[in-house]
Amino acid sequence: MFQSLSNQYISRLVWHLYCDAPTLTRLLALARTFICPMQRLLAEVPKGSTLLDIGCGKGIFLLLLATNNQMSSAMGIDPDGKALHIAKKAMAKVANQSEKVNINFIPGSSPEDWPQDTYFSVVSLIDVMHHIPPEQQYWLFCEAVKRVAPGGRLIYKDMCHRPFWLATANRLHDLIVARQWINYVPLDTIKHWGLSLGLELKTESFYLSYVYGHEKLVFNKPLI
């Protein structure tokens, strides 16, 4: 049964997990818990899941799942080697609290770097798609779907492209923090892609956190 974690607890935990990181990195990890409310994402992961987190960054999502004993194993993939190094150091603190931690953080800049012929009960794409060049977005989504085991689910969350003022706030954020001009994908496009690839839409939600608008889709992959 999923145990809901409070905002305050999550913030304190992240502050602790990243205590060995540089101060700015630690502050950005803490800010992430306010910008992107984690409870709504954690609640979508069944206990005992095997999980692939595409674009895992510093590993916040996976480490929170591990701390909450929601998964049996996980793999986090990201092109940023420095972020993965920080994730591994933070994972050591989770390991001190639980002997069941089994997370592999591996570098990867495209689906060609992902594990082949390996399937997961949960695949997550959290705030990733708007960082992908437009010509590669559909390919990346298809490859993510391929990694979902029959009966599993795909968790898709991204920043909203409408209304304009919310989209602009996030665009400015990424220009400052990531130094990148981002490329939104309309949510209806993601829904169309998922359904055309044989997925079933389980839930759809929109929520605000300060000036950040979040769109979340959860798809199920039918059993064969």
Beta strands, then each sheet from edge to edge (+ up, - down):
strand 1: 49-54
strand 2: 71-78
strand 3: 103-107
strand 4: 120-126
strand 5: 148-159
strand 6: 200-209
strand 7: 212-220
sheet 1: 3+ 2+ 1+ 4+ 5+ 7- 6+
end
